[in-house]
Amino acid sequence: MTKVRLGVVAVLLVGLICALKALSLAASSFAEPEEGFDSLRLAALAKALKSGNTSALANFWGELQGKAPLVEPVADDPHACWVTFIWRGDAGTKRVNVLGGPATNDFAAWMKRLGDTDLWYRTDRIPNDARFVYRFQVNRPLRFPPDADKRPPLAPPSPDPFNPRQVPSMDGSLAELPEAPPQPWLRRAPGAPQRVSNLLEKLVPKRLTEHSIHSDILKQERTFAIYTPPDYDQQGAACGLLVLFDALGSQPDDLLPTPIILDNLISEKKLPPLVAVLAYQRDRVKELSCSQAFADFVATELVPRIRKDYRVAADPKHAIVCGISQGGLMAAYCGYRHSEVFGNVLSLSGAFQWTPGLEEGRVESEPGWLTRQFISSPRLPVRFYLAVGSFENYWPFSQIAETRRIRDGLLAKGYAVGYREYSGGHDLVGWGGPFVSGLIYLTDRTNKVE
């Protein structure tokens, strides 16, 4: 054998040895974490990578397209699923966390990186009736400086590119587990009243019209929208009244389409005819933080205007005030301050942790200011329906704990209280079911307050 041939063979042998060494090192980096994998699919992927299957990861990314998040059964629990959130990082990805899933103590559900791949993952055990919106945050700081002015800007949240069910209004993606309760009222039922066909009115549901009122209390013009029920007759029987903050459901792409829901429920005789007032907010935090001025505007200016212009019952037993989050707090406050107007409160994930000064970054007392007002005051002729998501257990305030606290305080005082904890988070896709069940509960006159 010539020296040239020997040199070629030597080069080939060195190359082979280097390749085997690199493969060995790569394989060793895919050792399972000490706690293992709850996801069988991820465990299989890690095993394939460890064995040297270099195409396993590419195959996985192909399989994941349109199928995220990964949902797998829990062997010993038929009421839960393993849900694995997957993010594909790049060279600049240092950390990834999930927003919108089950709560964690640090408010950031951190993900792990699979070896030295571009795959980041997090697996949670979630009730299989859950419905929620989730999104990803990349390179969130581990710690924030105490001075808010010095905090770095956060990367905007991102939806899941592997999940086709996008929720653009929340920059997120929808997850619905196998036993998530159906929500038939969110889509117009066959035979229910249809939207108008006039091209100029396509953006506004039928019988939803906008109006304005000058408020002497707020010293400004305020806008609101009015929904009237199917077959509404100005000369007919008086309707019930529903006041909603945040103009909930006024836009055609709303995740909680109030006009469609009411059309369906009233047509199916699940609800009595209701006139709904959708009140727009200008300064949401200020107006919905137990604002005496805004409550007085609603009760003494807006509602009288509605009763003047529409066939609406004057009895507070037939009036419901409703809100979500901060609006849920305000709905309860309206019931507290103006029980002579509102005999029913529907609060979805109400911000009952609120205390004076909190919206300005000051904490003047312990959380739960409104809860203490109800407990320390005589019982009012008001009924309640409260709902909160099982994921709403964040630090430093637990929305679940605060909602349970006001529920227990109201029950101890003798109030009629309907209550529901749904499997989901602080978002509109979770509030649809409780909104419907709350309306049905509060219009059922067998749930009385003497």
N, C-alpha and C positions, 0 to 999 in steps of 0.2 A: 504493500500500500504506500503510495507516494505521500510526501509531506503535506502536499496540498489537500489530499483526501483526508488525512489525519486531522488537519486543521478544521476542515468542514465538519467532520464528525464531532470534534471537540466543541465547536460552537453550538451545534445542535444539542449536544448533551447538556451544556450549560444552560441553554434556553429552556430545555425541558425541565431541568432541576429548578430553575427560577419560577417557571409557570406552576409547578407542583407546590413549591413553597408559598407562592402568592395565593393559590387555591386553598392551601391549608390554613393560612392566616385569615383569609376571608371567611372560611367555614367556621373558624373558631370564634369570630366576632358575632355569630348568630346563635350563640348559646342562649337557651331560654333564661329569662330573668328568674330570680330565686322563687318568686311567687307563681311562676308559670303563666299560662294564658287562660283566661276565661273563655275566649273565643276559640273554638275548634278550628275555624278557618285560618286564623292567624297562627295557631300552633302548627298546622300543616304547612303553612308557608315558611315559617322559621325552620322547620325540619328539612324542607326541600332545599332551602338556602344553605343550611349547615352541611348537607350532603354534597354540595357542589353543583346543584341544578341552577345554572346561571340564567335560565329562561323563566324561572318560577316567578320572579317579581314582575317581569313584563306581562306574563300571562295573568297574574293577579290584577294588574291595573286594567287590563282588557276586560276581565270578568266583572270588575267593580262598576264599570260605566253604566249609569242609569239604575244602579241597584243599591246605592248608599242611603242610609247607613246599613251596616251589616246587622241583621236581626237573627238571632239563634235561640233555640229553646234552652231553658234552664232544666237540667235533668231531674232535679228533685223538687221543682216548684212549677206547677202548671199555670200559675197566675203571674209569672214574670218571664222576661226575656233578657238575654244578653244583647245589649245594643253597643256596637263598636263604631265609633266615629273615626273616620280616616281622612288625613290631610296629606297631600303630596307637596313636600317642601322643595327647596332649591338650595344653592350654595349659601345664600344669605339667611336661611332659616335657623334661628337659635332656640326659639321656644314657640310653642303653639298651645292655645287653650280653647276650650269649647265654651260658648255662651249659650244659655237657654236650656241646657240639660239639667239633671239633678244638681241641687245646690251642694257646694263644698264650703269648708270653713273659711277659705281665703278668697271666696268669690271668683276664683279662677280655676276652672276644671282643667288642670294641666294634662297635656298629652305626653306620651313617651315616644322615643325614636326607636325604630326596629333596627338594631345593630347600627351599621354605617350606611344604611339605605336612605332613600328620600321619603320613606313611609313613616308617618307619625300616627299614633293611635291612642285611643282611650276606650275602655270597655266598662259600661255601667250596667248594673242590674236594675231593670226598670219594670214597673207593673205593665202587663201586656194590654191594658186598656188606655195607655197614655197617648196623648196627641199634643204636640208642641212644636215650636219653631226653634231652630238652633242655627248658630253661625260660628265661624272661626275667627280667632284673633292671633296674629302673628307677631312675635317679638315684643309682647307686652312686658314692661319692666317687672322684675321680681319684687321690687320695693319702690314706693313713691315717696319723694321728699314731703315733709309735713306742710311746707309752704305750697299752697295750690298754684301760686303764680310761677313756681319753679318746676312744676311737673312737666315732663316731656309730652309732646302730642302723641296720642295713641294711634296706631294703625287702624283704619276703618275696618269694621267687621266684614267678613266675606261669607257668601253662601257656599254651600257644598257643590263643587262643580260636578260631582258624580251622582247628584240627586236631581232628577228632572223636576221635582215638585218645588219650585222656587216661590218665595214670598217676597217680591220686590219691595213692597212697602216697609218691610222690616229688615231688608238686606240679609235675608236668611233663607232657610230651607225647611220644608215641612216633614215631620216624622209622625207617622200614624202606625201604631202597633196593631197586631191582628185583632184584638178585642176592643179597639177604640169604639165608643158608642156611636151609632149612626146619628147624623144631623140632617134629617130630611127637610127641616124647616128653613135651612139656609138657601135652598133652591126653590124657585117658584113651582108649586105643585100643579099638576094637570087640573085645569078647571078653575084655578085661582085667578083673580083679576090680573090682567096683563098690563105691561107698561104701554104708554101711549106710543103711537107710531110716527107722530109728527117729527120730522127731521130736526127741527129746532128744539124739541123737548126730549130728545133721546137721552141726554145726560141726566135728566131728572125723572125719578120714578113717578108714576101716576099718583095724583093727589098729594104730592110733596111740593109745597110752594114756599118761597122765601119771603120774609117780611122784616120790617124794622120797627123799633120802638125807641122813643127818647126816654131815657131814665133820668129823673130828677135826683135820684139817690146817687147814681154813678156819674151823673153829669156828662153823659155821652149817648150817642146813638148806638143801639145794639141790634144785631142781626139774629134772626132765628128762622127755622124752617118748621112747617106744619105738615103733619101727615093726617089725613082723614081716612076712616075705614071704608071698606067696600060698602056700597049702597048707603053712604052717609046722606042723611036728610036733615037739612037745617031746621025743618019743622017737626022732625021726628023725636023719638025718645032721646033723652040725654045720654051722652057717652061718658065713659070713664076718661081719666086724664093720665097721661104718662109724660113726665119731663125727663129728658136725657141730657146730661152734660156732654161737652166735647162734640156736639152735633153728631152723636153716634149713629153711623149708618147713613149719613147724608150724601156720601159720594158713591158713584156707581160701582167702584172697585173695592168698596169696604169689605173687610173680612167678616164683619158683623152687619149684614144688610138689613137694617131695622125695618124699612117698608116691606120688603119681601117676607121677612119673618112674621110681621103683624098680619099681612094679607093672608098668609097660609094659616096661621093659628086662628084668626077670626073666621075665616071661611070654613074651617073644620070644626068650629064651635068649641075650640080649646080655650078661647078667650072671649069675653064680651067685647063689643065694639069700643075701641079706644081712640081718642084723639091724642097724637103724640107731638110734643114740642121738643125740637132738637135745638138746644141752645149752644151757640158758638162761644168759644173763649177767646179773649184778647190776651190776657196775662194769666195763663193757666195756673201756674204755681200760686200766684197771689190770690186769684179769685177762688180757687178750690181748696185753700188752706183754712177752712173754717172761717171764711170771711163773712163777718156780720153784714157788711154793706151788700155783698153779692147775694147772700141769702135773702135779705130784705127786698132787694130788687126782684128776685125771682118770685117771692111769695106775695109781695104787695103791689107790684107793678106788672110783671109779665103774666102771671096766672090770671089776675083780674081782666087783663086785656084779652086773653084767650077765652075766658068765660063770657065776655061781652060779645066776641065775634063768632063764637062757635057754640054748638049745643053740647055743653059739658056740665056734668053734675057738680053741684056746689058742695056736696058732702065730702069731707076729707077722706072718708072711708073708701071712696072711689078714685083717689088720687095717689099715684106712685111717683116717687122721685128716684132716679137711677143714675149711677155713675160707675166708672171703672177706675181703679187705682186711686189717684188723688180725688177723682170725681166720686168714687165710692165713699171716701171720707166725707166729702161735701154733702152727698146725699143724706148720710146719717145726721150730719149737722143741721141740715134743713129740717129733718124730722124733729130734731131736738128743739130748734129755735121756733119752728112754725108748724107745730102739730095741728093747729087750727086749719092749716091748708093741706098738709100732707099726712095722710094716715098710714102710708106704706113706704118703706125704704128698701130698695134693691141695690145692694153693694157688692160689686165684683172685685175681689182682691183689694178691698179698701185699705188705704194707707193709714191704718189706725195707730201706727207708731208715731204719728205726727205729734209734735209739741210746739208751743209758740217759739218762734225764732229759728226753727229747724230749716225753713226754706232759705234763710239768710246765713246758714252755717253756724247759728248759735243754738245751744241747747239750754233753755232756761229752766227746764224741769225734766223729770223722768218721762219716758215715752208713755203714750196712751192718755193724752189729755182729755179727749172726747169721751173715752170710756169712763173716766172718773166723773165727768159731768153727769152722765146718765145714772151712775150708781149713787151719786150724792143728791140727786133731785127726785121729786115725786114721779111716780110712773105716769107716762104720757099715753094717750090713746093712739099708739103707733105700733104697727107690725113690721117685722124685718125678715128679709131673706139675705143671708150672707154666704158668699162662696169664696174659696181660696184654693190655689193650686198646691199640690203636694211637693212641688219643686221650690216653693217660695219660702225657703228657710235660710235666708242669707244672713251673713254677718255684716254690720253689727246689730241689725234688727231683723227679727224673724216675723215675716208677714203672717205665717201660720199661727205662731204663738200669740200675736196681737189680735188676730181675728178670733181665735179661740177665747182669748181673754174677754173681749167685748161680748162675745156670744154668751159666755158663762155669767158675766155680770148682768146682762139683759134678762137671761132666764131667771136668775136669782131675784130680780126685781119683779118678775111676773109677766114679762113681755112674751108675746107669741113670736117665736123665732124659727124660721126654716134655715137649715144649714147644709152646706155641701162642700166636701173637699174632693176636687177632681184631680185626675192624674195628668198633670201638665204644669206649665209655668205661667209667667206673667205676660200673657199675650192674647191677642184676639181669637186665635184658633181654639184656645182653651175656654174662653168665656162664652162661646155660643150656646153650649148645652146648659150651663147655669143660668144664662139670661132667659132662656125659654122656660126652664123649670121654675125660676123665680117669679116670672110673670104669672104663670099658672097658679103657683102657691098663693101669691098676693091677691089675685082676683077670685080666689075660692073663699067665699064668705063663711065657710064652716070653720076657718081659722080665725076666731074672733078675739077681740080684746074687749072685755066688759068695762 
